[in-house]
Amino acid sequence: MKKDIDFSPVTGVKMAIAKEETATGTEWGVYIINLNMIELKNVLITSKGYGELHGEMKKTSTLRHMIGELGEQSVAKVESIDPEVFALNNEFWVSYYILDQIFDKKFIFTSGSFDPGFMKMIPEIGLEGVLHT
């Protein structure tokens, strides 16, 4: 049962949505950042967008991503993201194991998160974007 599982607080894991300039234009991506001195195993990330857009409630499909192992102090690109969904709340639910302990956290980038004033350089990935801790 879920109540029997000890979910310890998540530390050292961040999510970022950042932009990268390429030859074809600006591309946005979602990244998971592991700042821990130990690898994360069986990282499962679900993503979805929801909220009001043009007076109507909207909801995106739920996407699921699996990363077998995320090394210590490393970064992985989870998915590309379309800037049109920035007007929605973008939720990323991350679950992973360290040794035999499960960790679980929900990261929510709200609709106002992508205002230019919140954009900053994210040193771990070397790109400009929004960081969620």
CORLINDA-V651579 format. One record per backbone hydrogen bond with DSSP energy under -1.0 kcal/mol. NH is the residue of the N-H (numbers start at 1). CO is the residue of the C=O. Records with the same first field share a line. If there is no record, write none. Layout:
NH=CO / CO
//
This chain:
4=1
5=2
14=33
15=132
16=31
17=130
18=29
19=128
20=27
22=25
25=22
27=20
29=18
30=79
31=16
32=76
33=14
34=74
35=12
40=70
41=97
42=68
43=67
44=95
45=65
46=93
47=63
48=91
50=89
51=58
53=56
56=53
58=51
60=49
63=47
65=45
67=43
70=40
73=36
76=32
78=30
79=30
81=28
85=82
86=83
88=85
89=50
90=109
91=48
92=107
93=46
94=105
95=44
96=103
97=41
98=101
101=98
103=96
105=94
107=92
109=90
113=110
115=112
118=115
120=129
122=127
125=122
126=122
127=122
129=120
130=17
132=15
//
